[in-house]
Amino acid sequence: MVCESTAIGASSHPLMTGPVPPSRTVTLHIALDDTDMPGTRGTGRLARAVADAISARHPVAGVTRHQLLVDPAIPYTSHNSCAVVHVGAGRGDLGSVLEVAREVMRDEFIPGSDPGLAGAVSGEVSPAVIAFGQDAKRCVLTQDRALRTARNAGVFLEPLGGTGDGVIGALAGIGLAATGCDGRYLALGRVRDLVGDCTVEAVLEAGVDQVLTLEGRPIRSGRIAGLDRRAPKPCPFQGRAVLFVEEADGVFIPVKRD
């Protein structure tokens, strides 16, 4: 289902600047999309590089992946997902944080890609942007709608090369991250170090807030079986980082949820 006709535009939003007292720390969402091409590093890896660069100045709470609609009408590289970096900083630091992200994305630009960058303060994301993110999971959106939605909502949105269609996924990432209940973590604390079997206690110590069964039963101890030698994949749930598991033969199996 196509929501409206395609049009190309450009964002005119200035970066937010100005010092903010440390006591005014908030979460900044920095979203990026359409940064790769077949056979190259993915958007998730680039998002982790952006997070590493930002962490030299501000604490990074994590990086999340958000699944968008997979449809033949949408040009995507592999899975059509966007990534969001969650930064603890002052509201007025948004401009400088976006500048760090922009610099990394330009240095890592891959010819043929169509990257977009977005940024917003958590808690200040409008219902229209959240609706845009939800729509991006079920219908084909346009760059024109993304730019107009961002402009009306006061959200920073910028194309960084190619057609600039990455602004669609970038804005969707802002809307989905703002719900606190979408996607899964690509990076969170020391969770990526937990490869193979581990304990529930180790998962909690690594940065996961809670381990829950799909029925909602809290798990505080026990063994978590590794899958394909990959780290567990917690997800945002009601503003917390939660690893969902299923119990089988006395061990817990991580459940990947987007």
C-alpha positions in Angstrom: 0.0 0.0 0.0 1.5 3.3 -1.1 0.7 6.2 1.2 1.4 9.0 -1.2 3.4 9.8 -4.3 7.2 10.1 -4.2 8.9 13.5 -4.0 12.4 14.6 -3.2 13.1 17.3 -0.7 15.7 18.6 1.7 15.5 19.4 5.4 15.9 23.0 6.6 16.1 22.3 10.4 19.0 23.9 12.2 21.0 21.9 14.7 20.0 22.6 18.3 22.9 24.2 20.2 23.6 25.7 23.6 24.9 24.5 27.0 22.6 22.7 29.4 23.4 22.1 33.1 24.5 18.5 33.8 21.3 18.0 35.9 19.3 18.4 32.8 20.5 15.2 31.2 18.0 13.6 28.8 18.1 10.8 26.2 18.9 11.8 22.7 17.8 9.5 19.8 20.2 9.5 16.8 18.8 7.5 13.9 20.4 6.4 10.6 19.3 4.3 7.6 20.2 3.4 4.0 24.0 3.5 4.7 25.1 0.3 3.0 25.2 -1.6 -0.3 25.3 -5.4 -1.0 28.6 -6.9 0.2 29.5 -3.9 2.5 29.2 -3.4 6.2 25.6 -2.9 7.4 23.9 0.0 8.9 24.0 -1.7 12.3 27.8 -1.8 12.3 28.0 1.8 11.2 25.6 2.7 14.0 27.9 1.1 16.5 30.8 3.1 15.1 28.8 6.2 15.5 28.0 5.2 19.1 31.7 4.6 19.7 32.6 8.1 18.4 29.8 9.8 20.5 30.8 7.9 23.6 34.1 9.9 23.7 32.0 12.8 24.8 28.7 11.4 26.2 27.5 8.1 27.7 25.7 5.9 25.2 22.9 3.7 26.6 22.8 1.4 23.6 22.1 0.9 19.9 18.8 -0.5 18.7 17.7 -2.1 15.5 14.1 -1.4 14.2 12.5 -3.6 11.5 10.6 -1.7 8.8 8.3 -3.0 6.0 9.9 -5.4 3.5 8.2 -4.8 0.2 9.3 -5.0 -3.5 8.4 -1.3 -3.8 11.1 -0.4 -1.3 14.8 -0.3 -2.3 16.7 -1.9 0.6 20.0 -3.8 0.9 19.1 -6.9 3.0 16.4 -6.6 5.7 15.1 -3.0 5.6 16.0 -2.1 9.1 17.2 1.2 10.6 19.4 1.8 13.7 19.1 4.2 16.6 21.9 5.3 19.0 20.6 6.3 22.5 22.7 9.0 24.1 22.7 10.5 27.6 23.4 14.2 27.3 21.9 17.7 27.7 19.0 18.7 25.5 21.3 21.4 24.0 23.9 18.8 23.1 21.8 17.5 20.2 23.6 19.6 17.6 27.1 18.5 18.6 26.1 14.9 18.9 24.5 15.0 15.4 27.7 16.6 14.1 29.7 13.6 15.4 27.3 11.2 13.8 27.4 13.2 10.5 31.2 13.1 10.4 31.4 9.4 10.9 28.7 8.7 8.3 30.4 11.0 5.7 33.8 9.3 6.4 32.2 5.9 6.0 29.9 6.8 3.0 29.5 4.0 0.5 28.9 5.0 -3.1 25.4 3.9 -4.2 23.9 4.2 -0.7 21.3 6.8 0.2 21.9 7.7 3.9 19.7 9.7 6.1 20.3 11.1 9.6 17.7 12.1 12.2 17.9 13.3 15.8 15.4 14.1 18.6 15.1 14.4 22.3 13.3 11.5 24.0 10.0 12.7 25.5 9.7 15.4 22.9 8.8 13.2 19.9 5.4 14.1 18.6 2.5 11.6 18.0 2.9 12.3 14.3 6.5 11.1 14.3 5.5 8.0 16.3 2.7 7.3 13.8 5.2 7.7 11.0 7.4 5.0 12.5 4.4 2.7 12.9 3.3 3.3 9.3 6.9 2.5 8.1 6.4 -1.0 9.5 3.3 -1.7 7.3 3.2 0.6 4.3 5.4 2.3 1.7 6.2 5.8 2.7 7.9 8.7 0.8 10.8 11.1 1.4 8.4 14.0 1.0 6.2 12.8 3.8 9.2 12.2 6.0 10.6 15.7 5.5 7.3 17.4 6.0 6.6 15.3 9.1 10.0 16.1 10.6 9.7 19.8 9.8 6.2 20.1 11.4 7.4 18.2 14.5 10.7 20.1 14.9 12.7 16.9 14.5 16.2 17.2 12.8 16.3 15.2 9.6 19.0 15.3 6.9 19.8 13.4 3.7 23.6 12.7 3.5 24.1 11.5 -0.1 22.6 9.6 -3.0 18.8 10.0 -3.3 18.6 10.8 0.4 15.8 8.2 0.8 17.4 7.1 4.1 15.6 10.0 5.7 12.5 7.8 5.6 14.0 5.0 7.8 15.9 7.5 9.9 12.7 9.3 10.9 10.9 6.0 11.4 13.7 5.0 13.8 13.0 8.2 15.9 9.3 7.4 16.1 9.8 3.7 17.0 12.6 4.4 19.5 10.4 7.0 21.2 7.8 4.3 22.1 10.4 2.5 24.3 8.8 -0.8 23.1 10.1 -1.6 19.6 13.2 -3.3 18.1 16.1 -5.0 19.7 19.5 -4.1 20.9 22.5 -4.3 18.7 24.7 -3.0 21.5 24.0 -2.7 25.2 26.5 -2.6 28.0 28.7 -5.7 27.7 26.0 -8.0 26.3 28.0 -8.5 23.0 30.7 -10.1 25.0 28.3 -12.9 26.1 28.9 -15.4 23.3 27.7 -19.0 23.9 26.2 -20.3 27.1 26.1 -18.0 30.1 24.1 -17.5 33.3 21.1 -15.2 33.9 23.2 -13.4 36.5 25.9 -12.6 33.8 23.3 -11.3 31.5 21.9 -9.0 34.2 25.4 -7.8 35.2 26.2 -7.1 31.5 23.5 -4.5 31.2 20.1 -6.2 30.7 17.5 -4.9 33.1 15.3 -8.0 33.3 15.0 -11.6 32.0 11.4 -12.6 31.4 9.6 -15.6 30.0 7.1 -15.0 27.2 4.4 -15.4 29.9 6.0 -12.6 31.9 7.7 -14.6 34.7 10.9 -13.0 36.0 14.0 -15.2 35.8 16.8 -14.3 38.2 19.1 -17.4 38.0 19.8 -20.3 35.8 21.7 -21.1 32.5 21.0 -19.4 29.2 21.9 -21.5 26.2 23.8 -19.7 23.5 22.3 -19.7 19.9 24.7 -20.0 17.0 27.5 -18.7 19.2 25.9 -15.3 19.2 25.2 -12.9 22.0 21.7 -12.7 23.5 19.4 -10.1 21.9 17.5 -8.1 24.5 14.8 -5.7 23.3 13.3 -2.4 24.6 10.1 -3.2 26.5 8.3 -0.5 28.5 11.5 1.6 28.6 13.6 -1.3 29.9 16.1 -3.6 28.3 14.5 -7.1 28.5 15.7 -10.4 27.4 12.8 -12.8 26.7 13.5 -16.5 27.0 11.7 -19.8 26.7 12.5 -22.7 29.1 13.4 -26.1 27.7 15.0 -29.0 29.5 16.0 -27.0 32.5 17.8 -24.2 30.5 16.6 -20.9 29.0 16.6 -20.2 25.3 16.8 -16.5 24.2 13.9 -15.4 22.0 14.7 -12.8 19.3 12.0 -10.3 19.2 11.8 -7.2 17.0 
